[in-house]
Amino acid sequence: MNTRKVGGLEVSVVGLGCNNFGTRVDQAASARVVHAALDAGVNFFDTADIYGTGLSETFLGRALGRQRQEVIIATKFGKPMDDERRGARPEYIRRAAEDSLRRLGTDYIDLYQIHEPDPDVPILETLGALDGLVREGKVREIGCSNFSAAEIRDAEATSSSRGLAGFVSVQNEYSLLHREPEAEVLDECRRIGAAFIPYYPLASGLLTGKYHLGEPAPEGSRLAGPKRSDRLTDEKLERVEALRALARERGHELLDLAFAWLLARPAVASVIAGATKPEQVAANAATAGWKLTEAELAAVDEVVPPGA
C-alpha cells in the first residue's frame, strides 16, 4: 500500500480507526481486526484514551505485540475520561501520555493528538508540555483534532515564534457528505504543511453501501433505531444513491468512491475508518487503488457541492 507523510512519519493511505475496540468488539475480535489490517498493508492505527475508557489502547497494544515497531500509532488526549482526567493543562498532558504509554505497552507514541481545543488553557502552555514530551522521546510528532482554521493558525504562530514542536496533522470530520473542512481548514493545512486526517470518512456508515433510499436501516447496523433516524434523511439517502450510481458506472462500489475521493483531496494523508470484522478492513484497504480523474471529481461536485 502507498504511504504519505505526516510530519516525519510514513503512514499508509488507508488506516484503521480503533474506536470500536473495547465497546463494540472485545479483545479477541480487536486482535483479529488488527491482524487483518497488518495483512492488508495498513501500518497506521488511530485510537484515543477515551475510546472504551482506555480499553481501545490496551487492546491495540496487546494485538500488536512484537510488531509494534513496524507500525505508526496515533492516540489522543483531552476529552473527559472523568471529572479530573480531561483538558489540556500541562500537568494533565504528562499524566495522560504516561497512562496511554502504559496501556499501549510501548515507550513512545508516534503521533500524539489533542482531541479537542481547551478554551481554558492557553495554547502556549499546551504546546510547551507537548514539546517536552517530544524532546524526551516519548512522542515523535504532535497533532490536533477538531480545531478550527483560526485555532490552527494560532497554534502554528505560537509554536513557530517560541521554537516549540508544532502540529503536523489535523484530524477533523470530512467525507463526501460532510465537506465543511473545504471552507478554511484544508487551506490552512496546506499553508502550514500539515497533513489532514479525516474522521467519519464513511459518514457514520452511510457511505458503506448498506443503506438505501426507501428501505429501513439493516437490523443491527450503526444507524438502526429511532435515535439514529435523523442521519437517514431522504435528502442524504438521495445523495447516497446518486453517488452509488456514479461509482457503479465506473466499475466501482460506493465504498471505493468514499475512500478514493478523500485520497484525491489536497492535504489528506490517510483515511482512517473503524472496523469490527476482518473483512471490513480488507474491503477498506482494497479501495486505495482507484485514482479519480478530474472529470470524476467534477461529477461528485454535481451531487454534493463543494463545502456542503
C-alpha positions as CSV (number, residue, x, y, z in Angstrom):
1,M,0.0,0.0,0.0
2,N,1.2,3.5,-0.7
3,T,2.2,5.8,2.1
4,R,2.1,9.6,2.7
5,K,3.9,11.9,5.1
6,V,2.5,13.1,8.4
7,G,5.4,15.2,9.6
8,G,8.3,12.8,9.7
9,L,6.1,9.7,9.8
10,E,5.2,7.5,6.8
11,V,1.6,6.3,7.1
12,S,-0.4,4.0,4.9
13,V,-3.0,5.9,2.8
14,V,-5.7,3.7,4.5
15,G,-5.5,3.5,8.2
16,L,-7.5,1.7,10.9
17,G,-9.6,3.7,13.4
18,C,-9.8,1.8,16.7
19,N,-12.8,3.5,18.2
20,N,-14.8,0.2,18.3
21,F,-12.2,-1.6,20.4
22,G,-13.5,-2.1,24.0
23,T,-17.0,-1.0,23.1
24,R,-18.5,-2.9,20.1
25,V,-15.7,-5.6,20.0
26,D,-13.8,-7.4,22.6
27,Q,-10.1,-8.2,22.9
28,A,-10.2,-11.3,20.7
29,A,-12.2,-9.6,17.9
30,S,-10.0,-6.5,18.1
31,A,-6.9,-8.6,17.6
32,R,-8.5,-10.2,14.5
33,V,-9.2,-6.8,13.1
34,V,-5.6,-5.6,13.8
35,H,-4.0,-8.6,12.2
36,A,-6.3,-8.3,9.2
37,A,-5.1,-4.7,8.8
38,L,-1.5,-5.7,9.0
39,D,-2.0,-8.4,6.4
40,A,-3.6,-5.8,4.1
41,G,-0.6,-3.4,4.4
42,V,-2.1,-1.0,6.9
43,N,0.6,0.5,9.2
44,F,-1.4,3.4,10.7
45,F,-3.6,2.8,13.8
46,D,-5.6,5.7,15.3
47,T,-7.0,5.5,18.8
48,A,-7.7,7.7,21.8
49,D,-7.6,7.3,25.6
50,I,-11.4,7.9,25.8
51,Y,-12.2,5.0,23.4
52,G,-13.6,2.2,25.5
53,T,-12.4,4.3,28.5
54,G,-8.8,3.1,27.9
55,L,-9.6,-0.4,26.6
56,S,-9.0,0.6,22.9
57,E,-5.4,1.4,23.7
58,T,-5.0,-1.7,25.8
59,F,-6.5,-4.0,23.1
60,L,-4.4,-2.4,20.4
61,G,-1.2,-2.7,22.3
62,R,-1.8,-6.3,23.1
63,A,-2.8,-7.1,19.5
64,L,0.3,-5.5,18.0
65,G,2.7,-7.2,20.4
66,R,6.2,-7.5,18.9
67,Q,5.0,-5.9,15.7
68,R,4.7,-2.5,17.5
69,Q,8.0,-1.3,15.9
70,E,6.5,-1.9,12.4
71,V,3.6,0.5,12.8
72,I,2.6,4.1,13.4
73,I,0.4,4.5,16.5
74,A,-1.7,7.7,16.8
75,T,-3.6,8.4,20.0
76,K,-5.3,11.4,21.6
77,F,-5.9,13.0,24.9
78,G,-8.1,15.9,26.2
79,K,-11.7,14.6,26.1
80,P,-13.0,13.8,29.6
81,M,-12.1,10.4,31.0
82,D,-13.7,11.5,34.2
83,D,-14.0,14.7,36.3
84,E,-10.3,15.0,36.8
85,R,-8.7,13.5,33.7
86,R,-9.6,16.0,31.0
87,G,-8.4,19.0,29.1
88,A,-5.0,20.3,28.1
89,R,-3.4,21.5,31.3
90,P,0.4,20.8,31.2
91,E,0.3,18.6,34.3
92,Y,-2.5,16.6,32.9
93,I,-0.9,16.1,29.5
94,R,2.0,14.4,31.1
95,R,-0.2,12.1,33.1
96,A,-2.4,11.3,30.1
97,A,0.7,10.5,28.0
98,E,2.1,8.2,30.7
99,D,-1.2,6.5,31.0
100,S,-1.5,5.9,27.2
101,L,2.1,4.6,27.0
102,R,1.3,2.1,29.8
103,R,-2.0,0.9,28.2
104,L,-0.4,0.6,24.7
105,G,2.6,-1.3,26.2
106,T,5.1,1.0,24.4
107,D,7.7,3.6,25.4
108,Y,6.8,6.1,22.6
109,I,3.8,7.4,20.8
110,D,4.2,8.2,17.1
111,L,1.5,10.8,16.8
112,Y,0.0,12.4,19.9
113,Q,-3.0,14.5,19.3
114,I,-5.1,16.9,21.4
115,H,-8.6,15.6,20.9
116,E,-10.4,19.0,21.1
117,P,-9.4,22.6,21.9
118,D,-9.3,23.5,25.6
119,P,-10.6,27.1,25.9
120,D,-9.4,27.3,29.5
121,V,-5.7,26.7,28.7
122,P,-3.5,29.0,26.6
123,I,-2.2,27.1,23.6
124,L,1.3,28.1,24.6
125,E,1.0,26.0,27.8
126,T,-0.3,23.1,25.9
127,L,2.4,23.2,23.2
128,G,5.0,23.6,25.9
129,A,4.0,20.4,27.6
130,L,3.8,18.5,24.3
131,D,7.2,19.9,23.2
132,G,8.6,18.5,26.4
133,L,7.3,15.0,25.6
134,V,8.9,15.3,22.1
135,R,12.2,16.3,23.5
136,E,12.1,13.4,25.9
137,G,11.5,10.9,23.1
138,K,8.1,9.8,24.4
139,V,6.3,11.4,21.5
140,R,7.6,11.6,17.9
141,E,5.1,14.1,16.4
142,I,2.1,16.0,17.7
143,G,-1.3,16.9,16.1
144,C,-4.7,18.3,16.8
145,S,-8.3,17.3,16.3
146,N,-11.5,19.3,15.9
147,F,-9.5,22.6,15.6
148,S,-10.9,25.5,13.5
149,A,-8.7,27.3,11.0
150,A,-8.3,30.2,13.4
151,E,-7.1,27.8,16.2
152,I,-4.7,26.1,13.8
153,R,-3.2,29.5,12.8
154,D,-2.9,30.5,16.5
155,A,-1.1,27.2,17.3
156,E,1.2,27.4,14.3
157,A,2.2,31.0,15.1
158,T,2.8,30.1,18.7
159,S,5.0,27.1,18.0
160,S,7.0,28.9,15.3
161,S,7.7,32.0,17.4
162,R,8.7,30.0,20.5
163,G,10.7,27.3,18.8
164,L,8.3,24.6,20.0
165,A,7.2,21.4,18.3
166,G,4.2,22.2,16.1
167,F,1.2,20.3,15.0
168,V,2.0,18.2,11.9
169,S,-1.6,17.0,11.5
170,V,-5.2,18.0,11.8
171,Q,-7.9,15.4,12.3
172,N,-11.5,16.7,11.7
173,E,-14.7,15.2,10.3
174,Y,-14.6,15.0,6.4
175,S,-16.4,12.9,3.9
176,L,-18.4,13.0,0.7
177,L,-21.4,14.0,2.8
178,H,-19.6,16.5,5.1
179,R,-17.3,18.9,3.1
180,E,-17.1,21.6,5.7
181,P,-13.2,21.5,6.0
182,E,-13.0,22.8,2.5
183,A,-14.2,26.2,3.6
184,E,-11.0,27.1,5.5
185,V,-9.3,24.2,7.3
186,L,-7.8,22.4,4.3
187,D,-6.3,25.7,3.0
188,E,-4.8,26.3,6.4
189,C,-3.3,22.8,6.4
190,R,-1.7,23.4,3.0
191,R,-0.4,26.8,4.2
192,I,1.5,25.3,7.2
193,G,2.3,22.0,5.6
194,A,0.2,19.9,8.0
195,A,-1.4,16.6,6.9
196,F,-5.2,16.3,7.1
197,I,-6.6,13.1,8.6
198,P,-10.4,12.8,8.0
199,Y,-12.5,11.0,10.6
200,Y,-16.0,9.7,9.9
201,P,-14.9,9.2,6.3
202,L,-17.9,6.9,5.7
203,A,-20.4,9.3,7.3
204,S,-21.1,7.0,10.3
205,G,-21.8,4.2,7.8
206,L,-23.9,6.0,5.2
207,L,-21.2,5.5,2.6
208,T,-20.6,1.8,3.3
209,G,-23.3,0.8,0.7
210,K,-25.6,-0.9,3.2
211,Y,-28.2,1.9,3.3
212,H,-30.8,2.5,0.6
213,L,-33.5,5.1,-0.1
214,G,-36.9,3.8,0.8
215,E,-35.6,0.9,2.9
216,P,-35.2,0.7,6.7
217,A,-31.7,0.5,8.1
218,P,-30.4,-3.1,8.3
219,E,-31.1,-4.6,11.7
220,G,-28.1,-4.3,14.0
221,S,-26.4,-1.6,11.8
222,R,-25.0,1.5,13.4
223,L,-27.8,3.7,12.1
224,A,-30.7,1.4,13.0
225,G,-33.2,2.6,15.6
226,P,-35.2,5.8,16.2
227,K,-32.3,7.7,17.8
228,R,-30.4,7.5,14.5
229,S,-33.2,8.3,12.2
230,D,-32.0,11.9,11.8
231,R,-29.0,10.6,10.0
232,L,-31.1,8.7,7.4
233,T,-33.0,11.6,5.8
234,D,-34.3,11.3,2.3
235,E,-32.0,14.2,1.2
236,K,-28.9,12.3,2.4
237,L,-30.1,9.0,1.0
238,E,-30.8,10.6,-2.4
239,R,-27.3,11.8,-2.5
240,V,-26.0,8.3,-1.4
241,E,-28.0,6.7,-4.3
242,A,-26.5,9.3,-6.8
243,L,-23.0,8.6,-5.5
244,R,-23.6,4.9,-5.7
245,A,-24.7,5.1,-9.3
246,L,-21.7,7.3,-10.1
247,A,-19.3,4.7,-8.7
248,R,-21.0,1.8,-10.4
249,E,-20.9,3.5,-13.8
250,R,-17.2,3.3,-13.4
251,G,-17.0,-0.3,-12.2
252,H,-16.7,0.5,-8.5
253,E,-18.8,0.5,-5.4
254,L,-19.8,3.4,-3.1
255,L,-17.2,2.4,-0.5
256,D,-14.5,2.7,-3.1
257,L,-15.6,6.2,-4.0
258,A,-15.7,7.3,-0.4
259,F,-12.1,6.5,0.1
260,A,-10.7,7.3,-3.3
261,W,-12.4,10.8,-3.3
262,L,-10.8,11.7,0.1
263,L,-7.4,10.5,-1.1
264,A,-7.7,12.8,-4.1
265,R,-8.2,15.8,-1.8
266,P,-5.3,18.2,-1.2
267,A,-3.6,17.7,2.2
268,V,-5.2,14.4,3.0
269,A,-2.6,11.9,4.2
270,S,-4.6,8.8,5.3
271,V,-8.2,7.8,5.5
272,I,-9.0,6.1,8.8
273,A,-12.1,4.0,9.2
274,G,-13.2,1.8,12.0
275,A,-14.0,-1.9,11.6
276,T,-15.5,-4.7,13.7
277,K,-14.6,-7.5,11.3
278,P,-11.5,-8.5,9.4
279,E,-13.4,-8.5,6.1
280,Q,-14.3,-4.8,6.6
281,V,-10.6,-4.0,6.9
282,A,-9.8,-5.9,3.8
283,A,-12.5,-4.1,1.8
284,N,-11.3,-0.7,3.1
285,A,-7.7,-1.4,2.2
286,A,-8.7,-2.5,-1.3
287,T,-10.2,0.9,-2.1
288,A,-6.8,2.6,-2.3
289,G,-6.2,1.6,-6.0
290,W,-8.8,3.9,-7.6
291,K,-7.3,7.2,-8.7
292,L,-10.1,9.6,-9.6
293,T,-9.9,11.8,-12.7
294,E,-10.7,15.5,-12.8
295,A,-13.9,14.5,-14.6
296,E,-14.9,12.1,-11.9
297,L,-14.2,14.7,-9.2
298,A,-16.4,17.2,-11.1
299,A,-19.2,14.6,-11.3
300,V,-19.0,14.2,-7.5
301,D,-19.3,18.0,-7.1
302,E,-22.6,17.9,-9.1
303,V,-24.0,15.5,-6.5
304,V,-22.5,17.1,-3.3
305,P,-21.5,20.8,-3.9
306,P,-18.0,21.8,-2.5
307,G,-18.1,23.0,1.1
308,A,-21.5,21.4,1.8
